[in-house]
Amino acid sequence: MADLHVLENLDPATVAEGVADGRFLLVDVREPSEYDTEHIEGALLFPLSTFDPASLPDPEGRAIVFQCAAGGRSARAAEAAMAAGIPGRHLAGGLAAWKRAGLPTTR
């Protein structure tokens, strides 16, 4: 079980594998215009500007992983989630790291 007091930084390969095998629910905390321009397939949009951990969907046994453009907003969302009792995990480096790793996005 994840420590509720430590932010878990996950690399793109780990997140891609976890999304593919159903272990992770990816939550994109960028704004709708950013998401509409480009996003990771299957990521759910929950903008940080209106973020409320209580409104997150039931992950149905999956671990929630937050993601943004470069990692700053997703770290803040994960910290807010930890304060609400949800383990804090995020894609370190965000969408930029995902793309540098050669992983696909949807435009």
C-alpha positions, -999 to 999 in steps of 0.1 A, spaced: 0 0 0 13 35 -9 24 58 19 -2 86 22 25 111 32 50 106 3 45 117 -33 53 88 -56 70 100 -88 63 75 -116 82 74 -149 64 72 -183 71 35 -189 57 25 -155 26 47 -161 21 33 -196 24 -2 -184 0 4 -155 -26 20 -177 -24 -8 -203 -28 -36 -177 -55 -18 -158 -36 -11 -126 -37 27 -130 -64 53 -136 -47 83 -153 -62 117 -143 -51 147 -164 -52 179 -144 -45 203 -172 -72 227 -186 -98 216 -212 -81 235 -240 -48 217 -233 -65 183 -231 -84 189 -263 -52 198 -282 -34 167 -271 -38 140 -243 -29 105 -233 -55 80 -245 -78 70 -217 -68 99 -193 -98 115 -175 -99 153 -174 -101 169 -139 -85 204 -142 -65 216 -113 -82 250 -114 -114 233 -101 -98 202 -85 -116 186 -56 -103 152 -45 -138 143 -33 -151 145 -69 -126 120 -83 -143 89 -98 -142 55 -81 -110 41 -95 -125 6 -92 -95 -10 -77 -69 9 -97 -44 34 -84 -50 70 -94 -20 86 -112 -22 124 -119 -7 139 -150 -2 174 -164 21 190 -190 54 190 -171 47 176 -136 41 207 -114 3 207 -115 1 169 -112 23 171 -81 0 197 -65 -31 175 -74 -14 145 -58 -6 165 -27 -42 176 -24 -53 140 -29 -29 129 -1 -44 154 22 -78 138 15 -65 103 22 -58 93 -14 -23 80 -22 -3 106 -42 11 94 -75 20 114 -105 37 111 -139 70 128 -132 77 152 -161 41 150 -173 31 148 -209 65 162 -220 83 132 -205 57 108 -219 63 122 -254 101 122 -249 98 85 -240 82 80 -275 48 71 -261 16 79 -281 -8 108 -276 -42 116 -291 -46 149 -310 
